[in-house]
Structures are given as C-alpha cells and as structure tokens.
Amino acid sequence: MGFNADSRTVNAGKNAASAIANRLAVLLLTFLSRKFFIQYIGVAYLGVNGLFSNILTLLSMADLGLGTAMNVSLYRPIAENDEKKLSAMLRYFRSLYLVIAMGVTCVGLALTPFLGHIVNMDQKMPYLSAYYVIFVLKSAASYLFIYKASMVRADQKSYLINKIEVYVNIGKIVLQFLAVVTIHSYFAFLLLDVAAVVAQNVLVSRAADRQYAFLREKNELSEGEKKRIFTDASSAFLYKIAWSLLNGTDNILMSAMIGTVYVGYYSNYYTITNNLETFVALLFTSLTAGVGNLVATAAPERRYRTFRSMQMASFWICGNVSVCLLYLTQDFMALWLGEGMLLDGLTLAAIVLNVFFSICMRPVWTFREGTGMYRQIRYIMFATAVLNLALSVILGRIMGISGIVLATSVSKAATYFWYEPNLLYRKFFGKSPASYYVGHLKNFGLLAVCIGLCYVPVKRIRGSGAVHWAAKALICIVIVNAAYFLRYCRTEEFLDVKGKAMRFLHRE
C-alpha cells in the first residue's frame, strides 16, 4: 500500500483515537478480571505477578537501546521514500533482535535460583520457579517481529497496530477470566499471556508485510551504516538502564523490605494510575512520529510552537488526573475491591505526585523520542535511577510503601525534571528554558487552587456508594476544567490545539 500520505494532524488524530478506544475496551475487562483474580486466586499471587513483572522490566534493558535507535533512524528514510534502505535496516534489526531474545532467555533463567531472596511471604508458594520461567518466555517472545511494528509506528500508522491489539487483548482477558473463575489456575492465566504476545506479534508482522511489500527484499546495510546504528544505540544504552532501574525496582524493594503481599495491594493502585498514564501516553505517543518528521523538516520556531501547544494540553490533562486521583481513588477502590484493599492516604498522595510529574513531562519525552536526544541525557537519567534506588531504601525503611513511591518523585524533581527541558530548549528550540520553568510553577499553583476549590464540596458528600462517587467525580471535573479554561482560553496554544482538533474532525 505504500507510505503514509496523510498530514501529521490527521495521523496523530487517527492514532490517538484508535489507541484510546483500544485501551478503554481492555480497561473495563481488566477491572472485572482483577476483582475475580483476587477472589479466586488471591492477593499473594497478585503480588508475585507484580514482582516478576518488575524483574522482567529490568531484563528489558537487554535491547541495549536498539529499539530507540531503530525508531529514530527510520524517520528520514521514510520521509525520503527510500525503500531499499528501509528493507536493509529492518533486515539488520531482525537479526539483532533474535540475538537479544536469546540473551533475555538465558539471563532470565540464570536468575531463577535467586528468587528466594526477593520473594518475602509467610507461606511458601508452590511452583514459584515455574511461574517465573513463564514470565521469562513472555519477555523473550515480545521481541518477535518487533522490528516490523516499529516500521508501522514510524510511518505514523499506529492505528493499524491498535486494531490488532484490541482484539488480541480482549480475547486474552476473556479467556483469562474464564480460567480464573472456572479452574482457578494461575498457570493458565500466565500461559494465555504468552500466547497473546505471540499472536499479536504474528498478526502485526502480517499487517506490515501487506503495507510494505519491500520488506521482503533482501538488501544489506553497509558496515558504516551498521556502525552508526550501534553508535546511536550506545547513546541510548545508559538511558535504557536508567529507565529500567527507575521503573523496575519499586515492587522488588517492596517485596524484599515489606512483604510480597503488599506488592499486590500496591498493584491495584498501580493498575488505576498506569492505565490513566497510558491513556495520556497514547495521546502523546501518537505524535512521536510526527515530531520526528517535524524535526527532520521544520525550523526551530515551528518545533517550539508545537511543543508549547503540547505542554498546554499536558497541564490541562494533569489537572484533571491529579485532582480526580486525589479525591476519588479511595472510594473507587472500596467499591471495586473492598475497603480491606485500601492503602493509607500518605501513600495515595505520593502516588498522585508521581503521576503529576509523569504527565507534565510527556511533551518533553515526546520530543526526546522524536529527536533521539539520548546521548545528551544518558548520564542524568542514570543519576536519577541511582538516586531513586538510594532514596527508596532509606525512605522505605522510615515510611514503608509511601517512602518507596515518594522516592521516585523526589529523584525526578532533583534531576531530569529540570535538566532535560533545559537541553531541549537550548539545542532544538534555540531559546532559554526560563519560560518553561515559569509555566510549570504557574501550573502547579493552578493545580493547588483546584485542589482547594474541590475540597469543601467533595467532603460534604458523606456517602460512599456509586452515586456519591459519581457526584464527587462531576464536581472535580467541572471545577478543574472551568479553572483551566479560564486560564488558557485566550492563549495562542489553546487556539492552536482547537484549530487542529477542528481540522481533524472536519477532514474529508
């Protein structure tokens, strides 16, 4: 079918809409299946599930930053319609990922004897090593055909992958639900996870072959081009390690220091926040390929205007998510799983702060992906990870789970939260980052005002049923959006976003 000829706005809209529809369908089933998972299998297994997921997150650093280097390297040949070079690049990436898959399997299996040092439970769980091996196989399987998915995403056609993901994920969750309710089998639950990963990768591969017939050609990269890719990958390597350490250690520390069962309690909150962050990430990830194209073809001033519009959108979304999480999460948890599954208010506040930083940084991360800005930030990200690990141990001993979660926010604020925007502004926009920091201070102040305005009306609703929860949600949404509308309605950024939305909705 050939390369994508639609505009960046149309592509971003289609990608975001399909991704959100995908996630919404899966989310509803996920909440239902988790409730029955706890009921029929138990929260201890939920803790083991979260713990092993974190261990495999650390193993994901095995790709040595290759995925990042691959995505960045594809933007220019796609813009130039260079099919020969693209087929050669994808063929080379395939061979590298096969090696990585084997490496993940070997390293993952080698860690099996050490599970007893991090699984902290009152009673011994049978078949623990077998469960872990299935997780390792799932991680290795995730590398199959990943190079073809990157081609589709770099060409701004993520909506094709999203369609496949929604059908596979819904099928997987339904079957897992049946396995949990009927035979109460954690083994079956995990094996269905592996089967879904393989099925999705195969289907994405076939879709890519239909879109890009030239992928079947057997072209080869020159040694110089291979060396350049390795150079780009090495720039992302430290970043990849840092990301894995930053995001893949909380559950491990909770398990070892506090107890594996508490990983299960925390994972329920993480399910909520991770899905909210994923929705936001989908919006901005759908723009990444367009940003890559923008960086390759547009002037700095055009890049800066696009970034400002994205930053305004992230502030607005952050206000809604942060306030709603703060006032609605505990009631939702009680309705969903029961009051016995609640964590304390301090832990919730630490969780909300972490989400706040993640959403506010989304535009910067999108430009980082689109520009390949890894060489310049690899050391600061590593510093963030090391600081987070040290603070997690210290604050975890003092405060428990809330300390481990809070350590992540403190580490982000002390390092890349200010460093990465500074680099982006000076290198890619040719401007001082002062306006960026001032904008964040104003946004933080506006968020504090929204939290204060919501406090009295929300607290006056005494009930804890579904109707009372809906009333609290309505109050938060109305107050927050009214405040942000008054703040931004006359700004250039708001008018830009509104214009792009209208053009997308009225496209032929």
Buried (B, 14 or more C-beta within 10 A) or exposed (E): EEBBEEBBBBBBBBBBBBBBBBBEBBBEBBBBBBBBBBBBBBBBBBBBBBBBBBBBBBBBBBBBBBBBBBBBBBBBBBBEEBBEBBBBBBBBBBEBBEEBBEBBBEBBBEBBEEBEEBBBBEEEBEEBEEBBBBBBBBBBBBBBBBBBBBBBBBBBBBBBBBBBBBBBBBBBBBBBBBBBBEEBBBEBBBBBBBBBBBBBBBBBBEBBEEBBEEBEBEBEBEEEBBEBBBEBBBBBBBBBBBBBBBBBBBBBBBBBBBBBBBBBBBBBBBBBBBBBBBBBBBBBBBBBBBBBBBBBEBEEEEBBBBBBBBBBBBBBBBBBBBBBBBBBBBBBBBBBBEEEBBBEEBBBBBBBBBBBBBBBBBBBBBBBBBBBBBBBBBBBBBBBBBBBBEBBBEBBEEBBBBBBBBBBBBBBEBBBBBBBBBBBBEEBBEBEBEEBBEBBEEBBEBBEBBBEBBEEBBEEBEEEEEEBBEBBBEBBBEBBBEBBEEBBEEEEBBEBBEEBEEEBEEEE
